[in-house]
Amino acid sequence: MNDVLTSEEKAILADIQQYLSESKRDRSRLIPVLQYIQARLAYIPYQSIALVAAHFNLAPAEVYGVASFYNQFRFNPPGKYPVKVCLGTACHVKGADIILENFERKLEIKEGETTPDREFSIERVACVGCCALAPVALLGESVHGNMAPSKVEGIFTRIQVEKEMEARQKSEK
């Protein structure tokens, strides 16, 4: 779990603390509270688990146990550029696991993690509905079909070029 919060996340966490103070302490509200946190922050940081545990008079491990049971909750912030690699049947058969490994190697993180600069995160998904383009990876909303290990490097080169062009345009203004 990532323990470093941005100033914006700290402000949202303060709002969440206010929300909790106005909420019932009924344990049946645990999952809706976790969903609220995820909706606000896009993930569940440890600090929020501690707040929720204190609110419901539970051990943080109990709250984490409930949250980690459900696939909907994530414990690392999503990257600015989320990478999703399809591992559905068609993609799996065509080597999507190798594509996932290449993304992990390039970004030096594992599936479910986010780079320290929060630029990229990697996630495996069951199916994106583009079976004819297998294997498929999504970078944000962009679909990259017929992926090959060699295409992974090209995706990051293009992102770097786009960043440099954007920075140049900003400096010219």
C-alpha positions, 0 to 999 in steps of 0.5 A, spaced: 500 500 500 502 506 498 502 511 504 504 517 501 498 522 500 498 528 496 495 534 499 489 534 495 488 527 498 489 529 505 484 534 504 479 529 501 481 524 507 479 530 512 472 530 508 471 523 509 473 524 516 467 529 517 463 524 513 464 518 518 463 523 524 456 524 521 455 516 519 452 511 523 457 506 527 453 500 524 457 495 521 453 494 516 455 501 513 462 498 512 462 496 505 458 503 503 463 507 507 469 503 503 465 505 496 464 512 498 472 512 500 474 509 493 469 513 489 472 520 492 480 517 492 479 512 486 483 507 491 483 506 499 489 508 502 491 505 509 490 512 512 483 511 510 482 504 513 485 507 520 479 512 520 474 507 518 477 502 523 476 507 529 469 509 526 467 502 527 471 500 533 474 495 529 481 493 528 485 496 521 486 488 519 478 487 519 477 493 515 483 491 510 480 484 510 473 486 508 476 491 503 481 486 500 476 480 499 472 484 494 475 485 487 472 492 486 477 495 491 484 497 490 489 499 495 494 503 490 492 510 487 491 509 479 496 512 475 495 518 470 496 513 465 493 506 467 495 500 463 490 495 463 492 488 459 486 483 457 487 476 459 481 474 457 481 467 453 482 470 446 488 474 449 491 469 453 491 464 448 495 469 443 500 471 449 497 476 453 501 474 459 507 476 455 505 483 454 503 484 461 510 481 463 513 486 458 509 492 461 511 490 468 518 490 466 518 496 463 515 500 468 518 496 474 512 495 477 507 489 478 500 488 476 496 492 481 501 497 483 503 504 481 509 507 479 512 511 485 511 518 480 504 516 479 504 516 472 503 509 470 499 503 474 498 496 471 492 492 471 489 485 468 482 485 466 478 479 464 475 482 457 475 488 454 470 486 448 476 486 442 477 479 441 478 480 434 484 484 436 487 480 441 492 480 445 489 487 447 492 492 452 488 499 454 492 505 455 487 510 458 481 509 453 486 508 448 485 501 445 492 497 443 490 491 439 494 486 436 499 487 441 506 484 441 512 485 446 516 490 441 510 494 441 510 496 449 516 500 448 513 504 442 507 506 447 512 509 452 516 512 446 510 516 444 507 518 451 514 521 452 514 525 445 507 527 447 509 530 454 515 533 450 511 536 445 506 539 451 512 542 455 514 545 449 508 548 447 507 551 454 514 554 454 512 558 448 506 561 451 
